[in-house]
Amino acid sequence: MRAVITVVGKDMVGIIAEVTAIMRSHDINILDITQSILDDLFVMVMLTDISKSKVEFTAFASELTALGDQMGLKIHVMHEDVFNSMHRI
């Protein structure tokens, strides 16, 4: 099972560290990652492996959403099945 995580917001020190600390605590691995900084806008997309995680998917997504609120970022977590369904032509 995989999930897509997107992070968008004003660039600041520690964004990747904070997001990945939560992932590490739930045994969620990064399979692929891309990030860019456009002027002062931080944008990151990760494909993650959630198959070993013991936490419910919705609880994990809520935890990252709360982190985003705390840091002034928009963090969205989407199960790969939903992502694929949304992008099917």
N, CA, C and O atoms as a CHARMM CRD file, in Angstrom:
* protein
*
  356
    1    1 MET  N      0.85300  -1.18300   0.00000 PROA 1      0.00000
    2    1 MET  CA     0.00000   0.00000   0.00000 PROA 1      0.00000
    3    1 MET  C      0.89200   1.23700   0.00000 PROA 1      0.00000
    4    1 MET  O      1.91400   1.30300   0.68300 PROA 1      0.00000
    5    2 ARG  N      0.45800   2.21700  -0.80000 PROA 2      0.00000
    6    2 ARG  CA     1.24400   3.44400  -0.91600 PROA 2      0.00000
    7    2 ARG  C      0.33700   4.65800  -0.76400 PROA 2      0.00000
    8    2 ARG  O     -0.88100   4.58000  -0.92400 PROA 2      0.00000
    9    3 ALA  N      0.97500   5.78600  -0.44800 PROA 3      0.00000
   10    3 ALA  CA     0.25400   7.04700  -0.31700 PROA 3      0.00000
   11    3 ALA  C      1.08100   8.16100  -0.95200 PROA 3      0.00000
   12    3 ALA  O      2.30800   8.09100  -1.01400 PROA 3      0.00000
   13    4 VAL  N      0.38000   9.18600  -1.42000 PROA 4      0.00000
   14    4 VAL  CA     1.01400  10.37900  -1.97500 PROA 4      0.00000
   15    4 VAL  C      0.83300  11.50500  -0.95600 PROA 4      0.00000
   16    4 VAL  O     -0.28000  11.77600  -0.50600 PROA 4      0.00000
   17    5 ILE  N      1.93200  12.14900  -0.60400 PROA 5      0.00000
   18    5 ILE  CA     1.90100  13.26100   0.34600 PROA 5      0.00000
   19    5 ILE  C      2.38900  14.50500  -0.38200 PROA 5      0.00000
   20    5 ILE  O      3.44800  14.48700  -1.01100 PROA 5      0.00000
   21    6 THR  N      1.61800  15.58600  -0.29700 PROA 6      0.00000
   22    6 THR  CA     2.03700  16.86200  -0.87000 PROA 6      0.00000
   23    6 THR  C      2.15700  17.89000   0.25000 PROA 6      0.00000
   24    6 THR  O      1.36500  17.90500   1.19200 PROA 6      0.00000
   25    7 VAL  N      3.15800  18.73900   0.12400 PROA 7      0.00000
   26    7 VAL  CA     3.39000  19.80800   1.09600 PROA 7      0.00000
   27    7 VAL  C      3.63500  21.08900   0.30800 PROA 7      0.00000
   28    7 VAL  O      4.48500  21.12300  -0.58100 PROA 7      0.00000
   29    8 VAL  N      2.88900  22.13900   0.63400 PROA 8      0.00000
   30    8 VAL  CA     3.03300  23.42400  -0.04400 PROA 8      0.00000
   31    8 VAL  C      2.96300  24.53100   1.00000 PROA 8      0.00000
   32    8 VAL  O      2.11200  24.50100   1.88900 PROA 8      0.00000
   33    9 GLY  N      3.85100  25.49700   0.89000 PROA 9      0.00000
   34    9 GLY  CA     3.80200  26.63300   1.80100 PROA 9      0.00000
   35    9 GLY  C      5.05800  27.46400   1.72100 PROA 9      0.00000
   36    9 GLY  O      5.93900  27.21600   0.89800 PROA 9      0.00000
   37   10 LYS  N      5.12800  28.45500   2.58700 PROA 10     0.00000
   38   10 LYS  CA     6.28900  29.33600   2.64300 PROA 10     0.00000
   39   10 LYS  C      7.49600  28.52900   3.10900 PROA 10     0.00000
   40   10 LYS  O      7.41600  27.77900   4.08200 PROA 10     0.00000
   41   11 ASP  N      8.60800  28.68900   2.40800 PROA 11     0.00000
   42   11 ASP  CA     9.81500  27.94300   2.74300 PROA 11     0.00000
   43   11 ASP  C     10.33500  28.35200   4.12000 PROA 11     0.00000
   44   11 ASP  O     10.34800  29.53100   4.47500 PROA 11     0.00000
   45   12 MET  N     10.76400  27.34600   4.88500 PROA 12     0.00000
   46   12 MET  CA    11.37200  27.58300   6.19600 PROA 12     0.00000
   47   12 MET  C     12.24100  26.37600   6.54300 PROA 12     0.00000
   48   12 MET  O     12.11100  25.31300   5.93700 PROA 12     0.00000
   49   13 VAL  N     13.09900  26.54600   7.49000 PROA 13     0.00000
   50   13 VAL  CA    13.97500  25.46500   7.94100 PROA 13     0.00000
   51   13 VAL  C     13.13800  24.39800   8.64700 PROA 13     0.00000
   52   13 VAL  O     12.27600  24.72000   9.46500 PROA 13     0.00000
   53   14 GLY  N     13.39400  23.12900   8.33000 PROA 14     0.00000
   54   14 GLY  CA    12.82100  22.03000   9.08200 PROA 14     0.00000
   55   14 GLY  C     11.57000  21.38900   8.53700 PROA 14     0.00000
   56   14 GLY  O     11.03200  20.48000   9.16900 PROA 14     0.00000
   57   15 ILE  N     11.08200  21.82300   7.38800 PROA 15     0.00000
   58   15 ILE  CA     9.83700  21.24000   6.85700 PROA 15     0.00000
   59   15 ILE  C     10.00600  19.73900   6.63300 PROA 15     0.00000
   60   15 ILE  O      9.20700  18.94500   7.13000 PROA 15     0.00000
   61   16 ILE  N     11.02500  19.35200   5.89800 PROA 16     0.00000
   62   16 ILE  CA    11.22500  17.93400   5.60000 PROA 16     0.00000
   63   16 ILE  C     11.46800  17.15600   6.89400 PROA 16     0.00000
   64   16 ILE  O     10.95300  16.04900   7.05300 PROA 16     0.00000
   65   17 ALA  N     12.23300  17.71300   7.80200 PROA 17     0.00000
   66   17 ALA  CA    12.52700  17.03500   9.06800 PROA 17     0.00000
   67   17 ALA  C     11.25200  16.77900   9.87100 PROA 17     0.00000
   68   17 ALA  O     11.08200  15.69300  10.42500 PROA 17     0.00000
   69   18 GLU  N     10.36900  17.74800   9.93900 PROA 18     0.00000
   70   18 GLU  CA     9.13500  17.59300  10.71600 PROA 18     0.00000
   71   18 GLU  C      8.20900  16.54900  10.09000 PROA 18     0.00000
   72   18 GLU  O      7.64500  15.70900  10.79200 PROA 18     0.00000
   73   19 VAL  N      8.06000  16.60800   8.77600 PROA 19     0.00000
   74   19 VAL  CA     7.17900  15.65600   8.09100 PROA 19     0.00000
   75   19 VAL  C      7.73100  14.23700   8.21000 PROA 19     0.00000
   76   19 VAL  O      6.99300  13.30100   8.51800 PROA 19     0.00000
   77   20 THR  N      9.02000  14.08700   7.96700 PROA 20     0.00000
   78   20 THR  CA     9.59100  12.74200   7.99500 PROA 20     0.00000
   79   20 THR  C      9.70900  12.18700   9.41600 PROA 20     0.00000
   80   20 THR  O      9.74800  10.96800   9.58600 PROA 20     0.00000
   81   21 ALA  N      9.76400  13.03100  10.42600 PROA 21     0.00000
   82   21 ALA  CA     9.77100  12.54500  11.81100 PROA 21     0.00000
   83   21 ALA  C      8.45000  11.84100  12.12700 PROA 21     0.00000
   84   21 ALA  O      8.44100  10.79800  12.78100 PROA 21     0.00000
   85   22 ILE  N      7.34900  12.40700  11.66700 PROA 22     0.00000
   86   22 ILE  CA     6.04800  11.76600  11.85800 PROA 22     0.00000
   87   22 ILE  C      5.98800  10.46600  11.06700 PROA 22     0.00000
   88   22 ILE  O      5.48900   9.45600  11.56300 PROA 22     0.00000
   89   23 MET  N      6.48900  10.48800   9.85800 PROA 23     0.00000
   90   23 MET  CA     6.50300   9.27100   9.04400 PROA 23     0.00000
   91   23 MET  C      7.32700   8.18100   9.72200 PROA 23     0.00000
   92   23 MET  O      6.90000   7.02800   9.79300 PROA 23     0.00000
   93   24 ARG  N      8.49400   8.54100  10.21400 PROA 24     0.00000
   94   24 ARG  CA     9.36600   7.57400  10.87800 PROA 24     0.00000
   95   24 ARG  C      8.67000   6.95700  12.09800 PROA 24     0.00000
   96   24 ARG  O      8.79100   5.75700  12.34500 PROA 24     0.00000
   97   25 SER  N      7.94800   7.77700  12.85000 PROA 25     0.00000
   98   25 SER  CA     7.29700   7.27500  14.05800 PROA 25     0.00000
   99   25 SER  C      6.21000   6.25000  13.74500 PROA 25     0.00000
  100   25 SER  O      5.79800   5.49500  14.62500 PROA 25     0.00000
  101   26 HSD  N      5.73900   6.21900  12.48200 PROA 26     0.00000
  102   26 HSD  CA     4.69600   5.27500  12.06600 PROA 26     0.00000
  103   26 HSD  C      5.22000   4.22800  11.07700 PROA 26     0.00000
  104   26 HSD  O      4.43900   3.51300  10.44800 PROA 26     0.00000
  105   27 ASP  N      6.54900   4.14400  10.94600 PROA 27     0.00000
  106   27 ASP  CA     7.18800   3.15600  10.07500 PROA 27     0.00000
  107   27 ASP  C      6.74600   3.30500   8.61600 PROA 27     0.00000
  108   27 ASP  O      6.45100   2.32200   7.93700 PROA 27     0.00000
  109   28 ILE  N      6.70700   4.55300   8.15500 PROA 28     0.00000
  110   28 ILE  CA     6.32200   4.87000   6.77700 PROA 28     0.00000
  111   28 ILE  C      7.57800   5.30300   6.02100 PROA 28     0.00000
  112   28 ILE  O      8.29900   6.19800   6.46100 PROA 28     0.00000
  113   29 ASN  N      7.82900   4.66400   4.89100 PROA 29     0.00000
  114   29 ASN  CA     9.05600   4.86300   4.13600 PROA 29     0.00000
  115   29 ASN  C      8.81400   5.71700   2.88800 PROA 29     0.00000
  116   29 ASN  O      7.75300   5.64200   2.26800 PROA 29     0.00000
  117   30 ILE  N      9.79900   6.51700   2.53800 PROA 30     0.00000
  118   30 ILE  CA     9.75800   7.31300   1.31000 PROA 30     0.00000
  119   30 ILE  C     10.24600   6.44100   0.15200 PROA 30     0.00000
  120   30 ILE  O     11.35300   5.90300   0.19900 PROA 30     0.00000
  121   31 LEU  N      9.42800   6.30600  -0.87200 PROA 31     0.00000
  122   31 LEU  CA     9.80200   5.57200  -2.07600 PROA 31     0.00000
  123   31 LEU  C     10.35700   6.50200  -3.14500 PROA 31     0.00000
  124   31 LEU  O     11.28100   6.14500  -3.87600 PROA 31     0.00000
  125   32 ASP  N      9.78400   7.69900  -3.22600 PROA 32     0.00000
  126   32 ASP  CA    10.23400   8.69200  -4.19500 PROA 32     0.00000
  127   32 ASP  C      9.87900  10.06300  -3.64000 PROA 32     0.00000
  128   32 ASP  O      8.85700  10.23000  -2.97400 PROA 32     0.00000
  129   33 ILE  N     10.72800  11.03500  -3.91900 PROA 33     0.00000
  130   33 ILE  CA    10.49200  12.38200  -3.39700 PROA 33     0.00000
  131   33 ILE  C     10.98600  13.40700  -4.40500 PROA 33     0.00000
  132   33 ILE  O     12.01900  13.21900  -5.04800 PROA 33     0.00000
  133   34 THR  N     10.23800  14.48900  -4.53300 PROA 34     0.00000
  134   34 THR  CA    10.67500  15.63100  -5.30900 PROA 34     0.00000
  135   34 THR  C     10.29600  16.88200  -4.53100 PROA 34     0.00000
  136   34 THR  O      9.23000  16.95000  -3.92000 PROA 34     0.00000
  137   35 GLN  N     11.17100  17.85600  -4.56100 PROA 35     0.00000
  138   35 GLN  CA    10.86800  19.11200  -3.88800 PROA 35     0.00000
  139   35 GLN  C     11.50800  20.25900  -4.63700 PROA 35     0.00000
  140   35 GLN  O     12.57600  20.12200  -5.23400 PROA 35     0.00000
  141   36 SER  N     10.83300  21.38900  -4.59300 PROA 36     0.00000
  142   36 SER  CA    11.33400  22.59400  -5.24700 PROA 36     0.00000
  143   36 SER  C     11.05400  23.78600  -4.36200 PROA 36     0.00000
  144   36 SER  O     10.12700  23.78500  -3.55300 PROA 36     0.00000
  145   37 ILE  N     11.87100  24.79500  -4.53200 PROA 37     0.00000
  146   37 ILE  CA    11.62500  26.07000  -3.87800 PROA 37     0.00000
  147   37 ILE  C     11.52000  27.10300  -4.99400 PROA 37     0.00000
  148   37 ILE  O     12.47900  27.33800  -5.72800 PROA 37     0.00000
  149   38 LEU  N     10.35800  27.71000  -5.11300 PROA 38     0.00000
  150   38 LEU  CA    10.07800  28.71300  -6.13500 PROA 38     0.00000
  151   38 LEU  C      9.92900  30.04900  -5.42500 PROA 38     0.00000
  152   38 LEU  O      8.91700  30.30300  -4.77200 PROA 38     0.00000
  153   39 ASP  N     10.94700  30.90700  -5.55400 PROA 39     0.00000
  154   39 ASP  CA    11.05800  32.11900  -4.74800 PROA 39     0.00000
  155   39 ASP  C     11.03900  31.70100  -3.28500 PROA 39     0.00000
  156   39 ASP  O     11.99900  31.08200  -2.82500 PROA 39     0.00000
  157   40 ASP  N      9.98800  32.01300  -2.53900 PROA 40     0.00000
  158   40 ASP  CA     9.92300  31.59400  -1.13700 PROA 40     0.00000
  159   40 ASP  C      8.84100  30.53400  -0.91000 PROA 40     0.00000
  160   40 ASP  O      8.42000  30.30300   0.22300 PROA 40     0.00000
  161   41 LEU  N      8.39200  29.88800  -2.00400 PROA 41     0.00000
  162   41 LEU  CA     7.36200  28.85600  -1.91800 PROA 41     0.00000
  163   41 LEU  C      8.00300  27.47500  -1.96600 PROA 41     0.00000
  164   41 LEU  O      8.72200  27.14300  -2.90900 PROA 41     0.00000
  165   42 PHE  N      7.73100  26.67200  -0.93100 PROA 42     0.00000
  166   42 PHE  CA     8.23300  25.30100  -0.84100 PROA 42     0.00000
  167   42 PHE  C      7.16000  24.36000  -1.37300 PROA 42     0.00000
  168   42 PHE  O      5.99400  24.47000  -0.99500 PROA 42     0.00000
  169   43 VAL  N      7.55100  23.43500  -2.25000 PROA 43     0.00000
  170   43 VAL  CA     6.62600  22.45000  -2.81400 PROA 43     0.00000
  171   43 VAL  C      7.31400  21.08300  -2.77200 PROA 43     0.00000
  172   43 VAL  O      8.43500  20.92800  -3.25700 PROA 43     0.00000
  173   44 MET  N      6.62800  20.08900  -2.18400 PROA 44     0.00000
  174   44 MET  CA     7.19500  18.74700  -2.10300 PROA 44     0.00000
  175   44 MET  C      6.10500  17.72100  -2.37800 PROA 44     0.00000
  176   44 MET  O      4.96400  17.87200  -1.94300 PROA 44     0.00000
  177   45 VAL  N      6.47800  16.67800  -3.10600 PROA 45     0.00000
  178   45 VAL  CA     5.58400  15.54500  -3.35900 PROA 45     0.00000
  179   45 VAL  C      6.36900  14.28200  -3.03000 PROA 45     0.00000
  180   45 VAL  O      7.49900  14.10100  -3.48400 PROA 45     0.00000
  181   46 MET  N      5.75300  13.41100  -2.23300 PROA 46     0.00000
  182   46 MET  CA     6.38900  12.14500  -1.86600 PROA 46     0.00000
  183   46 MET  C      5.46000  10.98500  -2.18100 PROA 46     0.00000
  184   46 MET  O      4.24900  11.06400  -1.97200 PROA 46     0.00000
  185   47 LEU  N      6.04100   9.91800  -2.68100 PROA 47     0.00000
  186   47 LEU  CA     5.34000   8.64200  -2.78900 PROA 47     0.00000
  187   47 LEU  C      5.87300   7.80300  -1.64400 PROA 47     0.00000
  188   47 LEU  O      7.08500   7.62300  -1.51700 PROA 47     0.00000
  189   48 THR  N      4.97900   7.28600  -0.80700 PROA 48     0.00000
  190   48 THR  CA     5.39900   6.59100   0.40200 PROA 48     0.00000
  191   48 THR  C      4.82000   5.19000   0.48600 PROA 48     0.00000
  192   48 THR  O      3.76500   4.89500  -0.07700 PROA 48     0.00000
  193   49 ASP  N      5.53900   4.33300   1.20500 PROA 49     0.00000
  194   49 ASP  CA     5.08700   2.97200   1.47900 PROA 49     0.00000
  195   49 ASP  C      4.46300   2.96400   2.87200 PROA 49     0.00000
  196   49 ASP  O      5.15200   3.17700   3.87000 PROA 49     0.00000
  197   50 ILE  N      3.14500   2.71600   2.93500 PROA 50     0.00000
  198   50 ILE  CA     2.43700   2.71600   4.21900 PROA 50     0.00000
  199   50 ILE  C      2.08600   1.30300   4.67000 PROA 50     0.00000
  200   50 ILE  O      1.34600   1.13500   5.63900 PROA 50     0.00000
  201   51 SER  N      2.60200   0.28800   3.98900 PROA 51     0.00000
  202   51 SER  CA     2.19900  -1.09200   4.25500 PROA 51     0.00000
  203   51 SER  C      2.61500  -1.59500   5.63100 PROA 51     0.00000
  204   51 SER  O      1.95100  -2.47800   6.17400 PROA 51     0.00000
  205   52 LYS  N      3.69000  -1.06600   6.21700 PROA 52     0.00000
  206   52 LYS  CA     4.15700  -1.52500   7.53200 PROA 52     0.00000
  207   52 LYS  C      3.62300  -0.67500   8.68300 PROA 52     0.00000
  208   52 LYS  O      3.87300  -0.98300   9.84800 PROA 52     0.00000
  209   53 SER  N      2.90200   0.37400   8.36700 PROA 53     0.00000
  210   53 SER  CA     2.39700   1.26600   9.40300 PROA 53     0.00000
  211   53 SER  C      1.30000   0.60800  10.22900 PROA 53     0.00000
  212   53 SER  O      0.43000  -0.08000   9.69400 PROA 53     0.00000
  213   54 LYS  N      1.35200   0.82700  11.52700 PROA 54     0.00000
  214   54 LYS  CA     0.34300   0.27000  12.43300 PROA 54     0.00000
  215   54 LYS  C     -0.77000   1.27700  12.72700 PROA 54     0.00000
  216   54 LYS  O     -1.80400   0.91000  13.28500 PROA 54     0.00000
  217   55 VAL  N     -0.56500   2.53700  12.35500 PROA 55     0.00000
  218   55 VAL  CA    -1.56000   3.57300  12.60800 PROA 55     0.00000
  219   55 VAL  C     -2.58900   3.57500  11.47300 PROA 55     0.00000
  220   55 VAL  O     -2.25200   3.29200  10.32300 PROA 55     0.00000
  221   56 GLU  N     -3.83000   3.89200  11.79700 PROA 56     0.00000
  222   56 GLU  CA    -4.85900   3.99700  10.75200 PROA 56     0.00000
  223   56 GLU  C     -4.49700   5.12700   9.79800 PROA 56     0.00000
  224   56 GLU  O     -3.94100   6.14800  10.20400 PROA 56     0.00000
  225   57 PHE  N     -4.81900   4.92900   8.53600 PROA 57     0.00000
  226   57 PHE  CA    -4.48000   5.90200   7.49900 PROA 57     0.00000
  227   57 PHE  C     -5.06600   7.27600   7.82000 PROA 57     0.00000
  228   57 PHE  O     -4.38300   8.29000   7.67300 PROA 57     0.00000
  229   58 THR  N     -6.32300   7.31600   8.25700 PROA 58     0.00000
  230   58 THR  CA    -6.96700   8.60600   8.54600 PROA 58     0.00000
  231   58 THR  C     -6.29600   9.31900   9.71200 PROA 58     0.00000
  232   58 THR  O     -6.20400  10.54600   9.72000 PROA 58     0.00000
  233   59 ALA  N     -5.82300   8.55000  10.70500 PROA 59     0.00000
  234   59 ALA  CA    -5.12600   9.16000  11.84400 PROA 59     0.00000
  235   59 ALA  C     -3.79400   9.75200  11.38900 PROA 59     0.00000
  236   59 ALA  O     -3.42000  10.84500  11.81500 PROA 59     0.00000
  237   60 PHE  N     -3.08000   9.03300  10.52500 PROA 60     0.00000
  238   60 PHE  CA    -1.81700   9.54000   9.98000 PROA 60     0.00000
  239   60 PHE  C     -2.05000  10.81200   9.17400 PROA 60     0.00000
  240   60 PHE  O     -1.32900  11.79700   9.33400 PROA 60     0.00000
  241   61 ALA  N     -3.06000  10.78700   8.30800 PROA 61     0.00000
  242   61 ALA  CA    -3.37300  11.96600   7.49400 PROA 61     0.00000
  243   61 ALA  C     -3.73700  13.15500   8.38500 PROA 61     0.00000
  244   61 ALA  O     -3.31900  14.28200   8.11700 PROA 61     0.00000
  245   62 SER  N     -4.50300  12.91200   9.42900 PROA 62     0.00000
  246   62 SER  CA    -4.89700  13.98800  10.35100 PROA 62     0.00000
  247   62 SER  C     -3.68300  14.55500  11.08400 PROA 62     0.00000
  248   62 SER  O     -3.59900  15.76100  11.31800 PROA 62     0.00000
  249   63 GLU  N     -2.75600  13.69000  11.44100 PROA 63     0.00000
  250   63 GLU  CA    -1.54500  14.14100  12.13000 PROA 63     0.00000
  251   63 GLU  C     -0.71800  15.07000  11.23900 PROA 63     0.00000
  252   63 GLU  O     -0.19700  16.08300  11.70400 PROA 63     0.00000
  253   64 LEU  N     -0.60000  14.71800   9.95700 PROA 64     0.00000
  254   64 LEU  CA     0.14600  15.58600   9.04100 PROA 64     0.00000
  255   64 LEU  C     -0.61600  16.87600   8.73900 PROA 64     0.00000
  256   64 LEU  O     -0.00300  17.93200   8.58400 PROA 64     0.00000
  257   65 THR  N     -1.93300  16.80100   8.65600 PROA 65     0.00000
  258   65 THR  CA    -2.73500  18.01300   8.45300 PROA 65     0.00000
  259   65 THR  C     -2.53400  18.96700   9.62800 PROA 65     0.00000
  260   65 THR  O     -2.37200  20.17300   9.43700 PROA 65     0.00000
  261   66 ALA  N     -2.54600  18.41700  10.84600 PROA 66     0.00000
  262   66 ALA  CA    -2.34200  19.23700  12.04400 PROA 66     0.00000
  263   66 ALA  C     -0.94900  19.86700  12.05200 PROA 66     0.00000
  264   66 ALA  O     -0.79300  21.02600  12.43400 PROA 66     0.00000
  265   67 LEU  N      0.06100  19.10400  11.63000 PROA 67     0.00000
  266   67 LEU  CA     1.40500  19.65700  11.51900 PROA 67     0.00000
  267   67 LEU  C      1.41800  20.81200  10.53600 PROA 67     0.00000
  268   67 LEU  O      2.01700  21.85500  10.79900 PROA 67     0.00000
  269   68 GLY  N      0.75400  20.62200   9.39600 PROA 68     0.00000
  270   68 GLY  CA     0.67900  21.69500   8.40500 PROA 68     0.00000
  271   68 GLY  C      0.03100  22.94600   8.97700 PROA 68     0.00000
  272   68 GLY  O      0.51400  24.05500   8.74800 PROA 68     0.00000
  273   69 ASP  N     -1.04900  22.78000   9.71200 PROA 69     0.00000
  274   69 ASP  CA    -1.72300  23.92800  10.34200 PROA 69     0.00000
  275   69 ASP  C     -0.77300  24.63900  11.30300 PROA 69     0.00000
  276   69 ASP  O     -0.71400  25.86800  11.33300 PROA 69     0.00000
  277   70 GLN  N     -0.04400  23.87000  12.07600 PROA 70     0.00000
  278   70 GLN  CA     0.89000  24.41000  13.06000 PROA 70     0.00000
  279   70 GLN  C      2.02400  25.18500  12.38400 PROA 70     0.00000
  280   70 GLN  O      2.47800  26.20400  12.90600 PROA 70     0.00000
  281   71 MET  N      2.48000  24.70300  11.22500 PROA 71     0.00000
  282   71 MET  CA     3.61600  25.31900  10.54200 PROA 71     0.00000
  283   71 MET  C      3.20200  26.30800   9.45300 PROA 71     0.00000
  284   71 MET  O      4.06200  26.93200   8.83100 PROA 71     0.00000
  285   72 GLY  N      1.91300  26.45700   9.21700 PROA 72     0.00000
  286   72 GLY  CA     1.45300  27.35900   8.16700 PROA 72     0.00000
  287   72 GLY  C      1.62500  26.77600   6.77900 PROA 72     0.00000
  288   72 GLY  O      1.85500  27.50700   5.81500 PROA 72     0.00000
  289   73 LEU  N      1.51100  25.44700   6.67600 PROA 73     0.00000
  290   73 LEU  CA     1.66400  24.74700   5.40900 PROA 73     0.00000
  291   73 LEU  C      0.36500  24.02900   5.06500 PROA 73     0.00000
  292   73 LEU  O     -0.48200  23.81000   5.93100 PROA 73     0.00000
  293   74 LYS  N      0.21800  23.66800   3.81100 PROA 74     0.00000
  294   74 LYS  CA    -0.88000  22.81300   3.38400 PROA 74     0.00000
  295   74 LYS  C     -0.28000  21.43600   3.11800 PROA 74     0.00000
  296   74 LYS  O      0.48500  21.25700   2.17100 PROA 74     0.00000
  297   75 ILE  N     -0.63400  20.46200   3.96500 PROA 75     0.00000
  298   75 ILE  CA    -0.15400  19.09700   3.80100 PROA 75     0.00000
  299   75 ILE  C     -1.35300  18.21400   3.50700 PROA 75     0.00000
  300   75 ILE  O     -2.32900  18.19500   4.25700 PROA 75     0.00000
  301   76 HSD  N     -1.26400  17.48400   2.40400 PROA 76     0.00000
  302   76 HSD  CA    -2.36600  16.61500   1.98400 PROA 76     0.00000
  303   76 HSD  C     -1.82700  15.19900   1.80300 PROA 76     0.00000
  304   76 HSD  O     -0.78200  14.99500   1.18600 PROA 76     0.00000
  305   77 VAL  N     -2.55300  14.22600   2.34900 PROA 77     0.00000
  306   77 VAL  CA    -2.18100  12.82000   2.24000 PROA 77     0.00000
  307   77 VAL  C     -3.30400  12.09400   1.51600 PROA 77     0.00000
  308   77 VAL  O     -4.46900  12.18900   1.90200 PROA 77     0.00000
  309   78 MET  N     -2.94300  11.36800   0.46200 PROA 78     0.00000
  310   78 MET  CA    -3.94400  10.66800  -0.33100 PROA 78     0.00000
  311   78 MET  C     -3.48000   9.23700  -0.58800 PROA 78     0.00000
  312   78 MET  O     -2.35200   9.00500  -1.02300 PROA 78     0.00000
  313   79 HSD  N     -4.36400   8.28600  -0.31300 PROA 79     0.00000
  314   79 HSD  CA    -4.06100   6.89000  -0.60400 PROA 79     0.00000
  315   79 HSD  C     -3.84300   6.75300  -2.10500 PROA 79     0.00000
  316   79 HSD  O     -4.52200   7.41500  -2.89000 PROA 79     0.00000
  317   80 GLU  N     -2.91300   5.91200  -2.50900 PROA 80     0.00000
  318   80 GLU  CA    -2.57200   5.76000  -3.92300 PROA 80     0.00000
  319   80 GLU  C     -3.78800   5.36900  -4.77300 PROA 80     0.00000
  320   80 GLU  O     -3.92000   5.83300  -5.90600 PROA 80     0.00000
  321   81 ASP  N     -4.66900   4.52900  -4.24400 PROA 81     0.00000
  322   81 ASP  CA    -5.85400   4.12100  -5.00200 PROA 81     0.00000
  323   81 ASP  C     -6.73100   5.32500  -5.35200 PROA 81     0.00000
  324   81 ASP  O     -7.23700   5.42900  -6.47000 PROA 81     0.00000
  325   82 VAL  N     -6.90400   6.22200  -4.39900 PROA 82     0.00000
  326   82 VAL  CA    -7.70400   7.43100  -4.64300 PROA 82     0.00000
  327   82 VAL  C     -6.99100   8.32600  -5.64900 PROA 82     0.00000
  328   82 VAL  O     -7.61000   8.85700  -6.57100 PROA 82     0.00000
  329   83 PHE  N     -5.68300   8.48600  -5.46200 PROA 83     0.00000
  330   83 PHE  CA    -4.89200   9.30000  -6.38200 PROA 83     0.00000
  331   83 PHE  C     -5.01100   8.77800  -7.81100 PROA 83     0.00000
  332   83 PHE  O     -5.23900   9.55100  -8.74100 PROA 83     0.00000
  333   84 ASN  N     -4.85700   7.46300  -7.98500 PROA 84     0.00000
  334   84 ASN  CA    -4.94400   6.86600  -9.32100 PROA 84     0.00000
  335   84 ASN  C     -6.33500   7.02500  -9.90700 PROA 84     0.00000
  336   84 ASN  O     -6.46600   7.29600 -11.10100 PROA 84     0.00000
  337   85 SER  N     -7.36700   6.86600  -9.10800 PROA 85     0.00000
  338   85 SER  CA    -8.74200   7.03100  -9.60000 PROA 85     0.00000
  339   85 SER  C     -8.99700   8.45600 -10.06600 PROA 85     0.00000
  340   85 SER  O     -9.67800   8.67200 -11.06900 PROA 85     0.00000
  341   86 MET  N     -8.45700   9.41700  -9.35000 PROA 86     0.00000
  342   86 MET  CA    -8.66000  10.82100  -9.70700 PROA 86     0.00000
  343   86 MET  C     -7.93300  11.20100 -10.99500 PROA 86     0.00000
  344   86 MET  O     -8.34900  12.12700 -11.69100 PROA 86     0.00000
  345   87 HSD  N     -6.86200  10.50100 -11.31100 PROA 87     0.00000
  346   87 HSD  CA    -6.03500  10.87800 -12.46500 PROA 87     0.00000
  347   87 HSD  C     -6.14000   9.90600 -13.63800 PROA 87     0.00000
  348   87 HSD  O     -5.29400   9.89800 -14.53200 PROA 87     0.00000
  349   88 ARG  N     -7.15700   9.11400 -13.61800 PROA 88     0.00000
  350   88 ARG  CA    -7.38600   8.19200 -14.73400 PROA 88     0.00000
  351   88 ARG  C     -8.12000   8.93700 -15.85200 PROA 88     0.00000
  352   88 ARG  O     -9.05900   9.69100 -15.59400 PROA 88     0.00000
  353   89 ILE  N     -7.69500   8.72300 -17.06000 PROA 89     0.00000
  354   89 ILE  CA    -8.34300   9.40000 -18.19400 PROA 89     0.00000
  355   89 ILE  C     -9.36400   8.48100 -18.80900 PROA 89     0.00000
  356   89 ILE  O    -10.02500   8.85400 -19.77800 PROA 89     0.00000
